[in-house]
Amino acid sequence: MNDTQIPKSEKPNPFDSVPIEVTVSVGRARPLIRDLLNMGENAVLTLDKRIEDPVDLYVGDQLVARGLLEEMEGDHAGQLAVR
């Protein structure tokens, strides 16, 4: 191999710098429209999952992974993350 060739494993991937949006679904609810319209400030909407249940990660409409929701510590305290 000469000095100008890059090994296949070291070639830059053009997709490495393309951002994607990941949606994290923590649960679902199916209230009636009337109940939603009657919800006031500080109302609670109950979801179909528990706090310790895995969350679903989607890219577009495609489920790509599941993980656990965690609260960050240190400099990012209060932020949520998925492991």
A tleap script that builds the chain and sets N, CA, C and O, in Angstrom:
source leaprc.protein.ff14SB
mol = sequence {
  NMET ASN ASP THR GLN ILE PRO LYS SER GLU
  LYS PRO ASN PRO PHE ASP SER VAL PRO ILE
  GLU VAL THR VAL SER VAL GLY ARG ALA ARG
  PRO LEU ILE ARG ASP LEU LEU ASN MET GLY
  GLU ASN ALA VAL LEU THR LEU ASP LYS ARG
  ILE GLU ASP PRO VAL ASP LEU TYR VAL GLY
  ASP GLN LEU VAL ALA ARG GLY LEU LEU GLU
  GLU MET GLU GLY ASP HIE ALA GLY GLN LEU
  ALA VAL CARG
}
set mol.1.N position { 0.854 -1.181 0.000 }
set mol.1.CA position { 0.000 0.000 0.000 }
set mol.1.C position { 0.896 1.239 0.000 }
set mol.1.O position { 1.872 1.298 0.749 }
set mol.2.N position { 0.568 2.237 -0.842 }
set mol.2.CA position { 1.369 3.456 -0.837 }
set mol.2.C position { 0.806 4.450 0.172 }
set mol.2.O position { -0.255 4.205 0.745 }
set mol.3.N position { 1.492 5.563 0.398 }
set mol.3.CA position { 1.124 6.539 1.431 }
set mol.3.C position { -0.177 7.268 1.140 }
set mol.3.O position { -0.779 7.813 2.065 }
set mol.4.N position { -0.641 7.302 -0.118 }
set mol.4.CA position { -1.849 8.046 -0.444 }
set mol.4.C position { -3.118 7.237 -0.231 }
set mol.4.O position { -4.210 7.805 -0.223 }
set mol.5.N position { -3.005 5.934 -0.060 }
set mol.5.CA position { -4.187 5.101 0.156 }
set mol.5.C position { -4.554 5.080 1.633 }
set mol.5.O position { -3.689 5.000 2.506 }
set mol.6.N position { -5.844 5.153 1.890 }
set mol.6.CA position { -6.360 5.062 3.256 }
set mol.6.C position { -6.972 3.683 3.407 }
set mol.6.O position { -7.795 3.280 2.584 }
set mol.7.N position { -6.580 2.941 4.462 }
set mol.7.CA position { -7.212 1.636 4.656 }
set mol.7.C position { -8.721 1.778 4.741 }
set mol.7.O position { -9.230 2.770 5.262 }
set mol.8.N position { -9.434 0.786 4.228 }
set mol.8.CA position { -10.898 0.850 4.157 }
set mol.8.C position { -11.523 1.185 5.502 }
set mol.8.O position { -12.483 1.955 5.554 }
set mol.9.N position { -11.006 0.630 6.587 }
set mol.9.CA position { -11.586 0.868 7.909 }
set mol.9.C position { -11.368 2.288 8.408 }
set mol.9.O position { -12.032 2.714 9.353 }
set mol.10.N position { -10.441 3.040 7.787 }
set mol.10.CA position { -10.154 4.401 8.233 }
set mol.10.C position { -10.749 5.469 7.320 }
set mol.10.O position { -10.581 6.659 7.585 }
set mol.11.N position { -11.436 5.075 6.259 }
set mol.11.CA position { -12.040 6.059 5.360 }
set mol.11.C position { -13.155 6.783 6.099 }
set mol.11.O position { -13.932 6.160 6.822 }
set mol.12.N position { -13.234 8.096 5.919 }
set mol.12.CA position { -14.323 8.828 6.583 }
set mol.12.C position { -15.684 8.410 6.032 }
set mol.12.O position { -15.845 8.197 4.830 }
set mol.13.N position { -16.631 8.300 6.907 }
set mol.13.CA position { -17.992 7.949 6.520 }
set mol.13.C position { -18.766 9.246 6.331 }
set mol.13.O position { -18.854 10.034 7.273 }
set mol.14.N position { -19.332 9.502 5.152 }
set mol.14.CA position { -20.029 10.771 4.918 }
set mol.14.C position { -21.270 10.933 5.808 }
set mol.14.O position { -21.760 12.050 5.972 }
set mol.15.N position { -21.777 9.852 6.376 }
set mol.15.CA position { -22.965 9.935 7.224 }
set mol.15.C position { -22.627 10.251 8.678 }
set mol.15.O position { -23.531 10.518 9.470 }
set mol.16.N position { -21.349 10.228 9.046 }
set mol.16.CA position { -20.949 10.474 10.434 }
set mol.16.C position { -21.368 11.850 10.945 }
set mol.16.O position { -21.572 12.015 12.147 }
set mol.17.N position { -21.502 12.836 10.068 }
set mol.17.CA position { -21.815 14.197 10.512 }
set mol.17.C position { -23.256 14.604 10.201 }
set mol.17.O position { -23.591 15.785 10.289 }
set mol.18.N position { -24.108 13.649 9.839 }
set mol.18.CA position { -25.508 13.945 9.548 }
set mol.18.C position { -26.322 13.769 10.831 }
set mol.18.O position { -26.368 12.670 11.382 }
set mol.19.N position { -26.958 14.826 11.307 }
set mol.19.CA position { -27.753 14.694 12.536 }
set mol.19.C position { -29.071 13.959 12.272 }
set mol.19.O position { -29.656 14.070 11.195 }
set mol.20.N position { -29.514 13.220 13.265 }
set mol.20.CA position { -30.825 12.579 13.185 }
set mol.20.C position { -31.595 12.936 14.455 }
set mol.20.O position { -31.003 13.249 15.489 }
set mol.21.N position { -32.888 12.885 14.361 }
set mol.21.CA position { -33.725 13.153 15.526 }
set mol.21.C position { -34.194 11.831 16.109 }
set mol.21.O position { -34.769 11.000 15.406 }
set mol.22.N position { -33.946 11.640 17.401 }
set mol.22.CA position { -34.380 10.450 18.112 }
set mol.22.C position { -35.494 10.872 19.064 }
set mol.22.O position { -35.329 11.807 19.847 }
set mol.23.N position { -36.618 10.184 18.993 }
set mol.23.CA position { -37.746 10.442 19.882 }
set mol.23.C position { -37.767 9.368 20.953 }
set mol.23.O position { -37.677 8.178 20.653 }
set mol.24.N position { -37.886 9.795 22.209 }
set mol.24.CA position { -37.961 8.866 23.330 }
set mol.24.C position { -39.405 8.851 23.818 }
set mol.24.O position { -39.941 9.876 24.241 }
set mol.25.N position { -40.026 7.675 23.752 }
set mol.25.CA position { -41.408 7.522 24.193 }
set mol.25.C position { -41.422 6.915 25.594 }
set mol.25.O position { -40.950 5.798 25.803 }
set mol.26.N position { -41.964 7.662 26.540 }
set mol.26.CA position { -42.003 7.183 27.928 }
set mol.26.C position { -43.317 6.496 28.260 }
set mol.26.O position { -43.428 5.871 29.315 }
set mol.27.N position { -44.307 6.592 27.399 }
set mol.27.CA position { -45.579 5.926 27.643 }
set mol.27.C position { -46.679 6.528 26.800 }
set mol.27.O position { -46.478 7.499 26.070 }
set mol.28.N position { -47.856 5.921 26.920 }
set mol.28.CA position { -49.017 6.385 26.154 }
set mol.28.C position { -50.210 6.546 27.086 }
set mol.28.O position { -50.288 5.920 28.143 }
set mol.29.N position { -51.125 7.393 26.669 }
set mol.29.CA position { -52.398 7.588 27.372 }
set mol.29.C position { -53.492 7.685 26.312 }
set mol.29.O position { -53.237 8.121 25.189 }
set mol.30.N position { -54.701 7.281 26.669 }
set mol.30.CA position { -55.841 7.361 25.733 }
set mol.30.C position { -57.039 8.017 26.416 }
set mol.30.O position { -58.079 7.389 26.616 }
set mol.31.N position { -56.877 9.276 26.766 }
set mol.31.CA position { -58.011 9.961 27.394 }
set mol.31.C position { -59.067 10.346 26.362 }
set mol.31.O position { -58.789 10.405 25.165 }
set mol.32.N position { -60.260 10.604 26.835 }
set mol.32.CA position { -61.298 11.149 25.974 }
set mol.32.C position { -60.987 12.623 25.717 }
set mol.32.O position { -60.381 13.290 26.555 }
set mol.33.N position { -61.402 13.122 24.563 }
set mol.33.CA position { -61.176 14.536 24.247 }
set mol.33.C position { -61.797 15.416 25.321 }
set mol.33.O position { -61.205 16.417 25.723 }
set mol.34.N position { -62.978 15.052 25.784 }
set mol.34.CA position { -63.653 15.841 26.816 }
set mol.34.C position { -62.791 15.936 28.073 }
set mol.34.O position { -62.717 16.992 28.702 }
set mol.35.N position { -62.132 14.814 28.442 }
set mol.35.CA position { -61.272 14.831 29.625 }
set mol.35.C position { -60.050 15.721 29.425 }
set mol.35.O position { -59.632 16.422 30.346 }
set mol.36.N position { -59.479 15.692 28.226 }
set mol.36.CA position { -58.344 16.581 27.927 }
set mol.36.C position { -58.756 18.044 27.995 }
set mol.36.O position { -58.033 18.877 28.540 }
set mol.37.N position { -59.916 18.349 27.441 }
set mol.37.CA position { -60.386 19.743 27.455 }
set mol.37.C position { -60.689 20.233 28.866 }
set mol.37.O position { -60.611 21.431 29.137 }
set mol.38.N position { -61.034 19.318 29.762 }
set mol.38.CA position { -61.345 19.695 31.136 }
set mol.38.C position { -60.132 19.715 32.061 }
set mol.38.O position { -60.242 20.083 33.230 }
set mol.39.N position { -58.976 19.319 31.534 }
set mol.39.CA position { -57.772 19.317 32.377 }
set mol.39.C position { -57.337 20.750 32.654 }
set mol.39.O position { -57.257 21.583 31.752 }
set mol.40.N position { -57.066 21.005 33.897 }
set mol.40.CA position { -56.607 22.330 34.288 }
set mol.40.C position { -55.114 22.334 34.564 }
set mol.40.O position { -54.421 21.338 34.360 }
set mol.41.N position { -54.639 23.473 35.030 }
set mol.41.CA position { -53.235 23.611 35.392 }
set mol.41.C position { -52.897 22.599 36.483 }
set mol.41.O position { -53.688 22.374 37.399 }
set mol.42.N position { -51.727 21.997 36.379 }
set mol.42.CA position { -51.228 20.992 37.320 }
set mol.42.C position { -51.998 19.675 37.270 }
set mol.42.O position { -51.861 18.849 38.172 }
set mol.43.N position { -52.811 19.467 36.225 }
set mol.43.CA position { -53.506 18.191 36.061 }
set mol.43.C position { -52.480 17.105 35.745 }
set mol.43.O position { -51.392 17.393 35.245 }
set mol.44.N position { -52.831 15.873 36.036 }
set mol.44.CA position { -51.934 14.737 35.811 }
set mol.44.C position { -52.549 13.813 34.766 }
set mol.44.O position { -53.716 13.434 34.874 }
set mol.45.N position { -51.769 13.456 33.766 }
set mol.45.CA position { -52.183 12.512 32.736 }
set mol.45.C position { -51.445 11.203 33.008 }
set mol.45.O position { -50.223 11.143 32.878 }
set mol.46.N position { -52.162 10.179 33.375 }
set mol.46.CA position { -51.561 8.898 33.733 }
set mol.46.C position { -51.169 8.135 32.474 }
set mol.46.O position { -51.960 8.017 31.537 }
set mol.47.N position { -49.945 7.618 32.459 }
set mol.47.CA position { -49.431 6.858 31.323 }
set mol.47.C position { -49.537 5.364 31.591 }
set mol.47.O position { -49.810 4.935 32.712 }
set mol.48.N position { -49.316 4.581 30.538 }
set mol.48.CA position { -49.444 3.130 30.646 }
set mol.48.C position { -48.166 2.430 31.108 }
set mol.48.O position { -48.103 1.201 31.087 }
set mol.49.N position { -47.154 3.181 31.523 }
set mol.49.CA position { -45.889 2.593 31.972 }
set mol.49.C position { -45.540 3.069 33.369 }
set mol.49.O position { -46.007 4.105 33.843 }
set mol.50.N position { -44.706 2.273 34.002 }
set mol.50.CA position { -44.191 2.628 35.328 }
set mol.50.C position { -42.829 3.303 35.154 }
set mol.50.O position { -42.211 3.187 34.096 }
set mol.51.N position { -42.367 3.998 36.174 }
set mol.51.CA position { -41.118 4.750 36.096 }
set mol.51.C position { -39.920 3.847 35.800 }
set mol.51.O position { -38.964 4.283 35.158 }
set mol.52.N position { -39.960 2.602 36.255 }
set mol.52.CA position { -38.831 1.686 36.043 }
set mol.52.C position { -38.914 0.904 34.728 }
set mol.52.O position { -37.998 0.145 34.410 }
set mol.53.N position { -39.989 1.075 33.966 }
set mol.53.CA position { -40.135 0.381 32.688 }
set mol.53.C position { -39.195 0.981 31.638 }
set mol.53.O position { -38.891 2.173 31.684 }
set mol.54.N position { -38.736 0.154 30.690 }
set mol.54.CA position { -37.895 0.690 29.608 }
set mol.54.C position { -38.668 1.694 28.757 }
set mol.54.O position { -39.889 1.607 28.623 }
set mol.55.N position { -37.938 2.638 28.192 }
set mol.55.CA position { -38.516 3.606 27.263 }
set mol.55.C position { -38.161 3.168 25.844 }
set mol.55.O position { -37.188 2.442 25.640 }
set mol.56.N position { -38.947 3.607 24.867 }
set mol.56.CA position { -38.735 3.240 23.466 }
set mol.56.C position { -38.063 4.397 22.738 }
set mol.56.O position { -38.450 5.553 22.911 }
set mol.57.N position { -37.055 4.087 21.921 }
set mol.57.CA position { -36.354 5.084 21.114 }
set mol.57.C position { -36.732 4.885 19.648 }
set mol.57.O position { -36.617 3.785 19.108 }
set mol.58.N position { -37.183 5.961 19.017 }
set mol.58.CA position { -37.625 5.920 17.627 }
set mol.58.C position { -36.792 6.872 16.777 }
set mol.58.O position { -36.410 7.955 17.220 }
set mol.59.N position { -36.523 6.448 15.562 }
set mol.59.CA position { -36.025 7.337 14.511 }
set mol.59.C position { -37.130 7.337 13.476 }
set mol.59.O position { -37.384 6.323 12.826 }
set mol.60.N position { -37.785 8.473 13.326 }
set mol.60.CA position { -38.997 8.525 12.516 }
set mol.60.C position { -40.050 7.667 13.198 }
set mol.60.O position { -40.280 7.800 14.400 }
set mol.61.N position { -40.683 6.796 12.442 }
set mol.61.CA position { -41.683 5.883 12.996 }
set mol.61.C position { -41.094 4.524 13.356 }
set mol.61.O position { -41.824 3.626 13.774 }
set mol.62.N position { -39.788 4.364 13.201 }
set mol.62.CA position { -39.142 3.065 13.389 }
set mol.62.C position { -38.574 2.937 14.806 }
set mol.62.O position { -37.738 3.740 15.221 }
set mol.63.N position { -39.030 1.927 15.537 }
set mol.63.CA position { -38.461 1.617 16.849 }
set mol.63.C position { -37.056 1.076 16.629 }
set mol.63.O position { -36.881 0.077 15.933 }
set mol.64.N position { -36.043 1.730 17.220 }
set mol.64.CA position { -34.660 1.317 16.995 }
set mol.64.C position { -33.990 0.752 18.244 }
set mol.64.O position { -32.986 0.048 18.139 }
set mol.65.N position { -34.539 1.054 19.438 }
set mol.65.CA position { -33.910 0.559 20.671 }
set mol.65.C position { -34.843 0.784 21.848 }
set mol.65.O position { -35.839 1.501 21.756 }
set mol.66.N position { -34.491 0.155 22.943 }
set mol.66.CA position { -35.153 0.394 24.225 }
set mol.66.C position { -34.068 0.670 25.253 }
set mol.66.O position { -32.957 0.151 25.146 }
set mol.67.N position { -34.389 1.485 26.245 }
set mol.67.CA position { -33.405 1.808 27.271 }
set mol.67.C position { -34.085 2.243 28.542 }
set mol.67.O position { -35.311 2.296 28.631 }
set mol.68.N position { -33.260 2.555 29.532 }
set mol.68.CA position { -33.773 3.001 30.826 }
set mol.68.C position { -33.565 4.501 30.969 }
set mol.68.O position { -32.501 5.027 30.645 }
set mol.69.N position { -34.585 5.172 31.453 }
set mol.69.CA position { -34.535 6.609 31.666 }
set mol.69.C position { -33.796 6.887 32.968 }
set mol.69.O position { -34.076 6.266 33.994 }
set mol.70.N position { -32.855 7.819 32.922 }
set mol.70.CA position { -32.058 8.176 34.098 }
set mol.70.C position { -31.951 9.684 34.210 }
set mol.70.O position { -32.056 10.406 33.218 }
set mol.71.N position { -31.742 10.147 35.427 }
set mol.71.CA position { -31.468 11.565 35.649 }
set mol.71.C position { -29.963 11.746 35.724 }
set mol.71.O position { -29.276 11.018 36.441 }
set mol.72.N position { -29.450 12.727 34.977 }
set mol.72.CA position { -28.009 12.993 34.946 }
set mol.72.C position { -27.559 13.613 36.265 }
set mol.72.O position { -28.362 14.156 37.024 }
set mol.73.N position { -26.270 13.518 36.516 }
set mol.73.CA position { -25.661 14.115 37.707 }
set mol.73.C position { -24.544 15.043 37.280 }
set mol.73.O position { -24.244 15.163 36.092 }
set mol.74.N position { -23.929 15.698 38.248 }
set mol.74.CA position { -22.791 16.580 37.972 }
set mol.74.C position { -23.217 17.828 37.229 }
set mol.74.O position { -24.208 18.466 37.586 }
set mol.75.N position { -22.462 18.179 36.188 }
set mol.75.CA position { -22.735 19.394 35.406 }
set mol.75.C position { -24.079 19.351 34.690 }
set mol.75.O position { -24.629 20.393 34.333 }
set mol.76.N position { -24.601 18.160 34.484 }
set mol.76.CA position { -25.872 17.998 33.763 }
set mol.76.C position { -27.007 17.584 34.701 }
set mol.76.O position { -28.003 17.018 34.251 }
set mol.77.N position { -26.870 17.855 35.963 }
set mol.77.CA position { -27.893 17.467 36.956 }
set mol.77.C position { -29.262 18.000 36.552 }
set mol.77.O position { -29.400 19.149 36.132 }
set mol.78.N position { -30.261 17.148 36.685 }
set mol.78.CA position { -31.628 17.531 36.339 }
set mol.78.C position { -32.021 17.167 34.918 }
set mol.78.O position { -33.209 17.102 34.604 }
set mol.79.N position { -31.037 16.928 34.052 }
set mol.79.CA position { -31.357 16.527 32.680 }
set mol.79.C position { -31.618 15.030 32.636 }
set mol.79.O position { -31.103 14.270 33.456 }
set mol.80.N position { -32.425 14.620 31.667 }
set mol.80.CA position { -32.721 13.209 31.477 }
set mol.80.C position { -31.829 12.603 30.416 }
set mol.80.O position { -31.400 13.279 29.481 }
set mol.81.N position { -31.555 11.312 30.574 }
set mol.81.CA position { -30.760 10.573 29.605 }
set mol.81.C position { -31.327 9.165 29.511 }
set mol.81.O position { -32.082 8.724 30.378 }
set mol.82.N position { -30.954 8.471 28.452 }
set mol.82.CA position { -31.372 7.073 28.265 }
set mol.82.C position { -30.127 6.209 28.221 }
set mol.82.O position { -29.180 6.497 27.490 }
set mol.83.N position { -30.139 5.143 29.014 }
set mol.83.CA position { -29.027 4.202 29.008 }
set mol.83.C position { -29.478 2.951 28.302 }
set mol.83.O position { -28.704 2.003 28.170 }
savepdb mol mol.pdb
quit
